[in-house]
């Protein structure tokens, strides 16, 4: 599964994207945030305040309970500040 | 009918306005909104701003909201251009052009699109000041501005 990061989430984790094999019991976006947070300090730092994290599956905004099954690309980023 | 571009280069407001009205006899009103990189003043003044975006999703998300605007208002044309990369005060950031037969629809659609660009389009601003770089925090009032378009419409004929 490809995971991409933007803005300060990208800076904290220290990479723009990565391919990761996620265990089968990591089923939702919320599960993935929890699982990633255990992977290292940089992830724990990026996800330390989950309320400030937005997610997208295959380039569509999703909530925490969205299912990962079938997803090709998961993105994590802060609230958007365009316009 | 809609034109959506995400680009590093600047845009020409007058040219985009001409393009949307040209050859369409039904256009009676064109609204253009231009967002510009603001310097601010004093110690808070910014030297530059860098816009990061999520390629692919940015175009898709803007297209989705343009389609929604076209469903809500009888538009004759829509153009949205959003820049990315490093910008300095005075530079253009974003352009929204809406065309319709009458001004009310063009004004409303332009405001709707801007409110959604602020809160739903995957762009992030990082500002450079004398003290260093910092990511812009999302504003509650921007969320509130976008929220009002999703609030259930008030029924004018309601007895209560």
Contacts between the chains, C-beta under 8 A, distances in Angstrom:
chain1	res1	chain2	res2	distance
A	4	B	54	7.5
A	6	B	52	6.0
A	6	B	54	5.8
A	6	B	122	7.0
A	6	B	124	6.2
A	7	B	52	5.7
A	7	B	124	3.7
A	7	B	126	7.3
A	7	B	135	5.8
A	8	B	135	4.9
A	56	B	54	7.5
A	56	B	57	6.1
A	56	B	122	7.3
A	59	B	54	7.3
A	59	B	56	5.5
A	59	B	57	3.7
A	59	B	60	5.4
A	59	B	61	7.7
A	60	B	57	7.7
A	60	B	60	7.6
A	61	B	61	7.7
A	61	B	120	6.9
A	75	B	54	6.3
A	75	B	57	7.1
A	75	B	122	7.8
A	77	B	54	7.1
A	77	B	122	6.5
A	77	B	124	6.9
A	78	B	124	6.5
A	78	B	135	6.8
A	78	B	138	7.3
A	79	B	119	7.7
A	79	B	137	7.8
A	79	B	138	3.5
A	80	B	118	7.5
A	80	B	119	6.2
A	80	B	120	6.5
A	80	B	121	6.2
A	80	B	122	5.7
A	80	B	123	6.0
A	80	B	124	6.5
A	80	B	138	6.8
A	81	B	118	7.6
A	81	B	123	6.8
A	81	B	124	5.4
A	81	B	125	4.7
A	81	B	135	7.6
A	81	B	136	4.4
A	81	B	137	7.4
A	81	B	138	5.6
A	82	B	51	7.1
A	82	B	53	7.3
A	82	B	58	8.0
A	82	B	82	6.5
A	82	B	94	7.3
A	82	B	117	5.5
A	82	B	118	6.5
A	82	B	121	4.7
A	82	B	122	7.4
A	82	B	123	2.7
A	82	B	124	7.3
A	82	B	125	7.2
A	83	B	35	5.9
A	83	B	82	7.8
A	83	B	93	7.5
A	83	B	94	5.6
A	83	B	114	5.9
A	83	B	117	4.0
A	83	B	118	3.9
A	83	B	121	7.0
A	83	B	123	7.3
A	83	B	142	7.8
